[in-house]
Each structure stands twice: as C-alpha cells, then as structure tokens.
Amino acid sequence: MDPVTHMALGAAVGHFVGGRRLGWIAPVAGAAAALVPDLDIFWPLPERSVDYYNVHRGITHSLFFGPVVGGVIGYGAARIHRAVRSRRGQPFGETDAQAVTRTWIAIVILAMVTHVLNDAFTVYGTQLFAPFSNRQFGLPAVPVIDPAYTLILIGGLILAWRSGWARPRARGMTLGALVLSTGYLLLALAQNERARDLVFADPGAQERIVTDYEVTTTMFSPWLRRIVTQESDSLHIGFVSTLRPREINWMRIDREPQAEALADAAFATPEGEIYRRFARGIIHPHIVEGHDGGLVLRIGDMRYASPGAAERGMWGVEWPLAQGDDGLEIGGEGLRFTQRSEANAHVLRALFQAKAGQENDVF
C-alpha cells in the first residue's frame, strides 16, 4: 500500500505497544519502522529490468525480515535512546532500561510485520516466505490506495494525541483504530466474493457460459470490482459495483493467436520465467509497434488495467520481435513496460459514479 498508509499503521501499532512507556516517541518510531520494507525500491537495477518483480516486495516483505532485521534495528534504537537520556542526565535504571529495550524491539518488529501483512491484502501480494520461496501471496481486498482505510488509522492517532500519548485512554484510541481498520479489510475482502456472485448473475456472462474469470480491485475503495473473463477467442472486461449492482457493460478484447504462440517462447526466456511467477491470473499477449518502430510482443497483466490506453494491462513485459525463417520470433531481452490511461476530472468522476452503481461513459 502507499507510504502514508504504512506510516499510519506503523504509528498506531507503535503507539499501542509502546505509548505508555515511550509517549510520543512510540508512534514516531512505528511510522519510521513501517517504511523500512519499502526501501527495496532503491535497489540498483537496470532501467526496466524484469528483476524488479523479484526484488520489490521480495525478501524485505517476508515474514522473516521483520523479526530478524527489526530486532537488530530495535535493539540499536534502544541503545541510542538510552545514551541520549544519559547525556541529558536522565539515565534509566537497570529494570527500566531492559523494559525500554524490549519495547523498542517490539515496536520495530511489529511495525515491519504489519506492513507485510497489510500489503498481503492487495492483489500485488508479497513473497511472504522469501528467501525460502519466491511465491507471492495476495488477497484482493483493497487497492494500493484506499483513503477510508488510511483515515481510520489517522483518526485514531489524532484522538490519541489529543488524549495524551502516554495515557491509557490514548492507547484505547489506537487499539480501536486498529480493530476498525482490520474489520474494514475483512469487509473489503468480502466485496470480492460478492462481485463473484454478481458475475454469475449477469445476463452477459451467462450468455458466454463463463468458467474462467478473475475479480480485482479498483483505485480508492473496494466497492467497485473489475472482472476479466476468458473465453476461447476473446477476453471480456467489465466493472460491477457491490453497493448498487447493475447489468455489467462488457468490453470485448479479441485474442491474437500469433501473439499467444509467441508467448510460449517468451515465457521460456529468463525474463519470462520471472514474469510467469509474478503475473498470477489472466494475462493478455498482444503485438504492438515499439518505440523504435519495430514490433514487440507485450504480455499485459490483466489484474492491473483501466479503460483507455491501459485496457490491455497497465504494465507487464515486452520482447522485441524479429523476422525469422518461419515468421516472427522473439528477438531480444524482455523488458518491463508501463502503459497509463488518461486520468482527469472526468475519469475520476466516472470512477466514483461507477462505485455507486451510477451510469457513466467510462466504466
């Protein structure tokens, strides 16, 4: 999820764990520790490298990273805290010093672990068992940016601040925010199951006898779900509001047999092996003109797409094509691509209209 959400969750966890002993330092420490797993974005990689799919939300987002690295960071932070207090002439007693160390370690570990669990509630997912397994685990509960979820946590923190960080009542505020936000995640996950039921009830889907389909989130809230169905000669994309369902307006995307044949060769490359693991679910191979004027094979990840230019995938991997003796063939290294649809006031308005089940000309 986005950095603001991670910081808010880390601050709430940090305050609940250490607010009584550390006061305002606890939420600040939790917010800072919650950002540590996302430092993987600064890992030096060649531009557009497919290895990005291995690195981001990889080892730093495993269930082992927080307890191991977080324990070291927490212990070091506690030593610094005690040293600063000593310089100010306010040293801790032996018992208090040990309690402070335990509190720091708990704050950092829990802030980092909850960051990982939070990301696991998004479609992108995380490699929970890295480095022992590179399999990604993800639940289609919320999008990477969900203001309602974030505001629940921020609201609890504001109430805790106004109550006085070190007071028991303040810890009750952050505990309440943590409980409510967790309930929100579970409610959001239930929307995915509701959307699945709505797919089978839709007349358009019934006509095609849909058997292979995927339901994913859309930006800013869990109430609008994107459905991709897969048939022998085409894909169909539709959006459904779980607040106010209406008949789905399906958009057909024809399959490209030549692209799908080339995809088998693409997935046999090192970049293809990485992408096959990452792109869990429905993909869409298609041939487009590259930036240099030549043809490229693009395999879009249909979990992430939006009406417009990115209807066949907001990102994925593309391979240059070359003319061989038997026709087109893979002609070089696979690279990540990004394709954005236009985002403006009209599109945003249509998005929220669609979430409310209202007619619009975009979704």
N, C-alpha and C positions, 0 to 999 in steps of 0.2 A: 504494500500500500504506500501512499505518499508519505514523505518525511514528516509533515505536520501531524498526521495521524499516529505515526510511530512514536513521535516525541510525546504526544498527549497520552498515549497508552503507557509508555515508559514512565512518564511523570506520575501518573495515577498509581501504577504498581509501586514505584519507588516511594511515594508518599505513604501508601498504606503499609508498606513493610517497615519503613524507617522514619516516618514522620514524627513519632513520639520521641525518638532519641536524637534525630538529626535536624528536626524542624524543616525550614525551607530548603536546606541542602539536599534532602532526600528526593523531592520531585525534580530538582535541577539535575541531580546525579542520574536519576532514572531516565530523564529525557535525553541526556547525553549518551548514556549507555545504549539506549534503544537505536541510536544511529550507527553503532559500530558494525552490525552485519552488512549494512549497505555500502560500506567502504569498498566492497568488491567492485563497484563501478569504476574505481580508479585504477584497477589492474591494467597494466600496459598491454594492450593488444593491438595488432594491426587494424587499421580502419576497415570496418565492415566484416571483420573476421567472424566466422561461424562459431569459433571457440567461445564467443560471448555467451552462447546458450549453455555452455558448461560452467562458465565462471560465475555469471550473475545468478544469485540465489543457489549457489553451489555449496561449498564447504562452510562458508560463513553463515549459511542458513540451515545448517544441520542441527539436530537435537544435541549433538556432542560439542559443538563450538561454544555455546554459551557457558555450560558448566566448566569447561577446561579453560578457555581464554578469559571468560568472565570472572572466574575465580581468581586468576592472576591479576587482572585489572582491578578487581575489587580489593584485593589484599594490598596492592600498591597504592591505591587511592586512600585506603585507611591509614597506611603509614604516613602518607603526605599530610592527611588531616591531623593526625596526632602530632606530627612535627610542627605544623603551623600553630597548633594550640600551645605547644611547649614554648615556642618562641615568644608567644604573647603572654607567657606567664600563667597559662591556664591548662596545665597538663592533666591528663586523665589519670585516675587511679588504675591499678592493675586490672581490677574487675571490670571497670568501665571501658578500659582500653580494649580488652578482649571482646566485650559486647559491641563496641563500635566497629571493630574489625569484622565480626560476624555480620553485622548489619550492612556494612558496605558490600561485602561479598554477596549477600543475599540480594541486595538491590540490583547490582550489576548483572548477576546471573539471571534473575527473573525478568529484568527488562529486556535482555537479549533473547531469552527463550520465548517470551510472549511476542516479540517481534516476529520470530519464525512462525509461531502458531497463527499469528494474525495473517501473515502472507499465505499461509496454507488455506485460508478461506477465500482465496481468489483463484480464478481459472488458471492463471500463470503457474501457480504452485511453487513448491520448493523441493530441493533434494534433501529430504528430512534425514536420510541415513548416510549422507556423504561423510567420509570418503569410502565407505564400505559398499555403497550402491549409488549410482547416478540416476536412479529412477525418481521422477518428480511426482509429488503428491499435491493435489489441489482440489478444493471444493468450490463449486460455482455458487458461492453465497453472495458476495458483494463485489463491486468493481474496485479498481485500484484507488479511485477517489469517490468517497461516499460522505458528503458533508454531514448527514444526520448522525452517522456513527461517530464521527470526529467531534461534533458539537456536544454529544452526550458526555464524552470524556472531558472536554474543556469546561463544560458547565459544572461538573463535579469538582474540578480543580479550582474554579473560581469560588465556589461555595466553601471549599476547604480553606482557601486563602482568607476569605472574609471571616471564617470562624477561628482562625489562628492555627497555623500549620501543626503545632505540637499538641493541640488539644484532641481528646478522644472523639469529640463530635466531628472534627475535621476529617479524621480517618474514616468515620462513618460515611461522610460525603463521597470520598473517593471509592470506598467499597461499594456504595450504591451505584456510582457511575460504572464501575467495573461489572457489576451484576447486570445492570441495564444494557450495557453495550454488548455483553456476551449474549444476552437474550435477543438483542437486535440481530446478531449474526445468525443465530438459530432460526429466527423468524425469516430472515432473508434467504437462508438455505431452503426453507420450506416453500418459498416462492418458485424455486426451480422445479420442485415436484408438482406444484400447481400448474406451472406452464406446460409440463409434460402431459398432464391430463387434458389441458386445453388443446394441445396439438391433435390428439386423437379425436376430440370432439369437433374439430374444424372441418367443414364440408370439403374444402380444397384438399386437405391432407387425406381425407377419406377417399376421395376420387382417385388419388395416386397410390393408395394402399401403402402408406409409408411404413417401412420397417427399420430403416437406418437413419437416425437423426441425432442432432446434438442441440442442447439448450445452453446458452451462455448469458452472461450479464451485459448490461449496457451502462454507460457512464452515469455517475452521480446518484443513483439509487437502485435498489433491487427490484423495483416494481414493473420494469419493462424488460422482457426477455427476448433475446434474439434466437430464432430457431433456424437451423440449417438441415434440410432433408437431402438424402442422397438416393437417387434413382439410377437406373442403368444408363440413361442417356443424358442426364442433367442433374443439377442441384437446384433446390428452391430455398429462398431466404424469406423469412417473414418475422414480424415483431408482434408480440402479444403483451397486453397489459394484464397483470394479475389483479389489479384494483378494479378494473372495469373491462372485462373481456369483450371483444367484438370479433367479427369474422376477419380472419387474417388476410392481408393483402400480400399474396405470394409473388416473388420476383424469380423468374427462371433464368438460370445460367447454364448454357449448353456445355456439355463435356467436350474436350478436344482430344480425340483418340490419339493423334500424333504426339501431343504433349504427354499424355498418360503413358504411352510406350516409352518415351524418353525419360520419364520419371523413374522407371525401373533402373536405368543406367545411372541416373543422378544419385539415387539412394545407395548405389554400390560404391560411391566415392567416399573418402573420409568425411567430407562436409555433410554428405547425405546421411551417413550413419549417425552423426551428432543430431542432425535435424529430425531424423525419424524418431529418435528418443524424445526430443523436445516437443514436437508437434503432435501431441496426443489428440486423437479425434479426426475430424474431417479436414482434408486438405484439398487444394484445387490447383493442379498443374495447368499452366496455360503459356502460350508463346506470345511474346510482345517484342516490340522494337527496343533495343537497348539505347543507352546514352550515346554510344559511338555510331549508331545507325545500323548495327548488326542485330541479329535475332538472339534473344535469350529465352531460356526456359525458366519461368517463375513457378515456384510452388508456394502458394499462399496458405497461411494458417487461418482457416475459416473460423477459429474461435475468436479472432480479432478482425472484425471487418465493419464497415459502416457504409451507408448509402452514398453513392457517388464514386469518386476515383478509387476508393479503397473497398469497393464491394466484393472484390475477389481476394481480400486479405490486406490488412494494414501493414503486415511485414511477413517475411519469410526468407527464402534463399533462392538465388537465381544463378544459373550457369550459362556461360556463353555457348552458342551453338555454332558448329562448323559443318560445311557441306562435305559429306563422305561419299564413298562409292555407292552406298545403299540409301543415300538421303541424309537428312540432318542427324548429327550426333553431338554428344557432349564434347565441347572444345576447350575446356579450361577449368579453373578452380571455381567452386561455388562461393558466393559472397552474400552477406545479408543485404536485403533491400527494405526500404520503408516507403510506403505509399499512403499519403494523407488525403482524406476527403476535405472538402471545404467546410470550415467552421465559422459561422457568423450568427448574427442575432436571429435570423430566420430559422436556421437549422436548430439552434438551441431552443427556440420557442416550439418548434415542431417536436423536438425530443420530449419536452415536458408535457406537451399535448398528448403525445403517444403514451406516455407513462400513465396519464389519467384516462386513457381509453378514448380520447377525442380524435375526430377526423383530422388528418393533416396531409400534406403533399410530399412528405419526405419518408416517413416510416410506415 
